[in-house]
Amino acid sequence: MKNLKITALLAVLACSPFYANVLPTDHSPVVRILADAIKWKSESIDVGNIPQGKPKVIRFEFTNTSNKPIIIENVAPSCGCTTADYTKTPILPGKKGFVEASYNAANAGAFMKTVNVTTSDSKTPKTLSFKGTVVAS
């Protein structure tokens, strides 16, 4: 019976207001999410109607929001009908860069294409997309 009373007393003390100020009250998360180092003007572009037989260039622009230079390491279009160009020099903090996709509008109809961009800041590719409709001429 004595052990039961001691256990009950310890349980009451553990839950008492005396210990309320011992634990941290800051409700911010322990793990903080880092902001992206690149701020894209747009990650998805609708080009609308484009004429058949004329390649269409889609330009994705971004700003380096980090405090270190960023290098575009790889740009991979989703298909052979799209080629890509991009800023080849390091993009300094606060400066702008670009990724361009040139779509060969050979076939009439709706399309949606992607371009995966890998930078020195993140090895996880960023997927940019564009869509539209090729109209027969």
N, C-alpha and C positions, 0 to 999 in steps of 0.2 A: 504494500500500500504506500510505503514511503517513497519507492521508486516512481510510482504513478504520480504522486504529488510533485516531485521534483521535475518530472517530464512535463507536466501540465504548466508548472511555473516557467520553465524554459520556453515553452511554446508561446505563452503569453508575452514574455519579455521579447521574444524574437519578432513579434508582431506589434510591439508597442511603439508609440510615437517617439520614444527615445532613440530608436534606430532609424527613424524616418529621414533624418538629415545626414546619415552616414552614406547613403547611396547617392550617386550623381543624379541631379535633376535635369541636366541638359538633355533634351529629347532629340538632339541632332543625331543622325545615323553615324555609326562608328566608321563605316566604309563610305568614303565620299566618291562620287562619280566625277571623273575628270571630263571637262568640256572638250568637245572636238576641237582640234587644232585648225581645222579648215571649216570656214563658213561658206557654203554654196549659195549662190544667188538663187538657183533653182536646181532641184535634183530630178525634176520631171518636166519635160517640155512638150506641149502639144503644138505641132507645126501646122495643123489644119490641112487644107488641100494643097497638094503640090503637083506640078505637071509631070506626066510620065516621060521618061527618057532624059530628064535633067537631074543630075545629082544635087542633093540638098545638104547644105552644111548647117549643122546644129552646134551652137557654141554654149558650153557650160562654163560660167565664170565663178571664181571663188576668191576669198581673201584668207591669208594666213593669219589666224588670230592667236597663234602661240608666240612664245618669246624666243624661238629658234628657227633657222631656215628649214624649209620643207622641200623635199625633192620628190617629184612624181617618178616612181620606179617602173611602173607598168600600166599600160592602158590596153584592155582586151575587149574588142567589140564582140557581140554575141553571135555574129554570123559573117560570112564572107562578103555579104552585100554592103558592109559598112567598114570604112577605114577610119583611122583615128590620128589626130595630131594633138600635141599638148606642149605646155611650157617645159622646155628642156633644161633650163638653168634653175638653180635653187631659188625658191620664192622666199624672200626675206620677211621677217615679222611685219605685219601691217600692209604688205604688198599683195597685189593681185596676180592670179595666174588663170589659165584656161585649159579646157579639154574640148576638142572639136571632134565631132563625128560627121563623116561625110557618107550619106546614105544614097546608094544607087537605086533610083526610083524606076527600075526597069519594068516591074509588074504592077498593073493597076490593082487597086483595092486597099483596104485598111492594113496598117502595119503597126507593130510595136516592137521596138528594139532596145537593147541595153548595152551599156559600156561599163566594164568593171575597172575601177581605178585603184591602184595600190600606191601608197606614199611611204616615205621614210618615217612618218609619224605613226602609222598603223599598218600592220601586215594583213589586217582584215580588209578585203577590197570593199570600196564604196560603189554601190550600183547606181548608175545614172540611167534614166530612161527617156525615150522620146517616142511619140506616136503621131500618126496622121493618116491621111488617105491619099494614095496616088491616083490621080484622075487621068484617064486616057485622053490623049491630045488629038 
